[in-house]
Amino acid sequence: AASPANPTGTVLSRDELAALAAAVKARGGRLVVDEIYHGLTYGMDATSVLEVDDEAFVLNSFSKYFGMTGWRLGWLVAPQDAVPALERLAQNLYIAPSTVAQYAALACFEPATIEILEQRRHAFAERRDWLLPALRGLGFDIPVQPQGAFYLYADIGRFSDDAQAFCAHFLETEHVAFTPGIDFGDFNSRRHVRFAYADSLERLQEAVRRIERGLQTLPR
């Protein structure tokens, strides 16, 4: 599971996480939750699965909220009984994160850094609040308002049933890039695309103008 989720931006509630944990335990499994977008939520706080299941595995990273993409630094919270096997796995995969990245990450917790990160989070919310109605106004079907992350997952069924060709058209004719749904699974993926609002509001506005123009030349 992932909460907040990529590509939809949806957040699982405490009750939903508890129900998911119970269902997994009933089948003899262990729940793994990707919480990499924790901190990037809007008007709410995301519940950690560890609040309802202390045997869950939690994946997280400095890449998203802290903006350290490329430093390749993250962490895993795991049940104590899984630690020995995870240590052996880590030793054979990468040994340890770089010392430079670990020292750089310490700066993330400085008050001045948190202030910058919170300003960026508010900017994401502003971009979401502009981009969502703008894309809906062009005819994209986006059933939910994202509660976290920085993505919109849109149904393009009104325009096409081939997300790859749809994305290629806008990349080649309007130089606007978004991602075909097949990158995120199989369910109706050929009629979905993911938009990211990680860029500035001005560039998003220009992108929407180009998308509107590109829809007029879209092969039918």
N, C-alpha and C positions, 0 to 999 in steps of 0.2 A: 504494500500500500504506500501511498504518498500523500502527505498533507502538510502544507498546501501542495496541490498537484500541478504537474506539468503534463499536458498542455492546457488544462481547463482553468487553473487558478482556484479550484474549489477547495474548501477546507472541511475535513471531517470533524463533526462535533464530538464532545466527550462521550455521549451516549452511543454514537456510531462506532467510535473506536472501541468502546467496551463490548459492544455486540460483535464486532469483528474479532476481537481477542477471544471472546467466549467461543465463537464458531470455530476458530483455528484450534483452540485447546481441545474442543470436543472431538476433533479429528486427529488428535495426537500430534499436532504441528506446533511450530514456533513462529510467532508473528514478526515480520521484518517491516519496518516503516521508514521510509525516506522522509526526513524532516529538514531537508536542505534549504527549503524556503522559509523556515521559521524566522520570525522577525519581519518578514516582508508581508504583512497583513494590513488590511485597511478597515478601520472601525471595529476591530475585534482582535483578540489574542488567540493564537492557535494552541489547542490542547496538545500536550505531548502524550504519546501512547504510554509512557512510563507512569503517568498519573493513574492509569487503569490496569496496567499489566507490567509488573516488575520483571517478567521473564521475556519481554520483547527485546528485539534487536533494533537499535536506532542508528540510522546513518545521518551524518551531518557534515558540514563543510564550511570553510571560510570563504567559499567562492561567491555566494549569492548576497546575503545581507551585508557581509563585510567587504564585498567587492574585490576579493583576492583571487579571482579567476586566473589561472595560469601558474599560481604558486603551488598548486597540487597539494593542498593541506586540508585535511579533514579529520573526522574522528568517528569512532564506532562505540556505542554503549551496548554492552553485551552481558548476559547472565554469567555469573561467576563460573558455572560449570563448563561454559563454552570457551573460556579464556585460553586454556592450554592449547587447544586445537587452533584457535585464531593466532596465537603467537607463532606456532609452527608455520602456518600459512603466510603470515606477514614476513617471516624470516626468509621465505623462499620467493616472495614476490618483490619486495622492495627494501627490506631491512628496517628503514626508518625514514621519515620525512627529512628534508634537508635542514640543517641547523639554521641557515639564513632565513628560511621560510618560518621556522618556529619563532625566531626572535622578532621577525617582522610582524607576526600575528599578535605579539604582546601589545603592540601599539593599538590594536583594534579595541582594547578595553579602556583606553584613555578617555576621559570625559569629552575632550575636544573631538575625538574621533567619533564617538557615539552621536554627538551633536550633528556632525556632517552626515552620518549615515541616516539619522532620522529626517534630516532635510531632504535627503535623496528619496526616502520612503514616501514622504509627502508629495514629492514631485511625481513619483510613480502613480500615486492615487489620482493626481490631477490629470495625468496623461490618460489613465484608464477612463476617467469620467468624461474625457473629450472623445477618445477613440471609439468607445463602445457605441454611443448613439450615432456617430459618424458612419461607422461601418453598417450598422443596422439600417441607416437611412439609404445606403446604396443597395440594400437588398440581401445582405448577409444575415443568415439566421444564427443568432448567438443567444441561446436560451437562458443562460445564467450570467449574472454579473460576477466576475472573479472577486474572490475575497482575499486572495494572496497571490504571490509570485508576480510575474509581469507579462502575462500572456492572455490572448483571447483565442478561443477555439471556435471556429466558425463553420457552419454548414453552407456549402456552396452549391447545394442541389438545385437551386434556382438557375444556376449558370452552367454547371458542368457536373459530370459524374467521373471525372478523371482529374484528381487533385494535382498529380504531377504535371500534366499538360497545362493545367490552369496556372500553376506557379511558374512554369517555364514561359508562358505567354507574357506574364507581367515582368519577369526578369529580362526577357529579350527585347520587349517593345517599350517598356516604361522604366526599366532599371530599378524596379522595386522588388525586394526579396521577402518572401514569407515561406513557410515550411509546409509541405504536403503531409496530410494526416497519416500516411503509411509509415512515417518515422515513429509513430506512437502506438501502434497496435493494428489490429485487424478489423475491429468493429466499425463499420461504415467509414473506414479510413479514406476510401477513395473519393468521398464527397465532403471531406473536411480539410481545413488548412489552419495553421497556427500563425497568428500575428503576435509579434513582440512589441511592447511599448517601452523598451529600455533606452531608446534614443530620445532626443529633445522633442518638445511639443511642436516646435517649428518644423522639424523634419518629418514628424508624423503628419502634420497638416499638409505638407507638400506631397507626402506619399499618398494620402487619401485623394488629393486632386489628381494624381497620376492614375490611381486605381479607377477613379470615376471615368477618366478618359480611356483607359485600357479596356474597360467593360464595353465600350462602344465598338471596339475592333476585335472583340473576342470571337474566335471561330465558333459557329453554331453547328 
